[in-house]
């Protein structure tokens, strides 16, 4: 009798395990890559509209999976709103992956069938399984993937952008964790305790229409949804504590999983769930549930406003390609008199409360603008630049010979402090170049969906330029900048 009972328990556990790794294990255990792969194989074909796609391989040869949930199969030509959720770029941030697994499981069980009329959804549970297996932030090449969306030197970020380029998702969500338990904040007497923070687009080249919609429609909806579910919430904020450092809405850099898609017209977000205090698995069940509900909240507003978002994104893309005529190369965050209120825990009494900060810098102002040039000329014999334009799917064209070609002479190299970091400050002198052999160059026209990406990448004075990275610093070694501007 005892044996039968034991077997029964084992069977229940096993069938449960196939459905949902995180619940089957005890709550302090994290789902490993093999378990995730087994789970995904076990659900293959279980839902008429669910499909597992391998979008690429990692440095160490693991699969990067995407679960696609769509009536016709995700492709750029359907009228439905195309949503991409991707988690765990940082391998030591597990709650997004666990939430994605719960979501996929519920999708397969039919819980989200009502979304399928209006949405095509892709969920990538882990971009960085190599890091995840070692509980490390970085990938198998020791690179931070969330700083790699411009230079695209890592197979994981290449796979993600290749996938994006094929589908041109309308809405994207990059799922992370934040660590509030630093000694600075404890000394301040309070530390951030929001279960979830939602980050909106901040790059100054993204239009007001997109920013306004995110702030006035999406953010309040997700906030209300999460608070009703019992989770603490605020807009994603970095910096501080406010007595020693300003608070700002993260970065405007185009090398991350939010702005890199936002500058291509997508409505993009970053989600930051709270870290475990003692270790990556600490409180993982509740933390994953928070991430799960935040993603569901976002899917619900996407469903409710699908037509509006679809036309917003379409207009933004048309605007980028055809009309956008100035670009901001440099910017920073400024105080505008607003006060930021956010949930914290009193570090001594352990009581949760809300504090207000005046050291709040929500406004991004441009500090250097340019008129958009006709395009850029990239030397054909530079393999790194060639890979870059291939991975970004930047289109090349023949250049009409009437165009003016501008060459930059680098007159000095200094440093400039922007967004809390020292950056390369390249001083240049422009000269008109009339004797260039055009057959040695690829011409990249600005008039394409990658307009913002390529101009910010190749202008030597852009704070987000590739010359800010050690991988491309060689472009500044000679007196003449090898990339030419066409106007
Ligand atoms: Zn992260």
Boltz pocket constraint, residues with backbone or C-beta under 6 A from the ligand:
constraints:
  - pocket:
      binder: B
      contacts: [[A, 89], [A, 90], [A, 93], [A, 146], [A, 175], [A, 176], [A, 177]]
      max_distance: 6.0
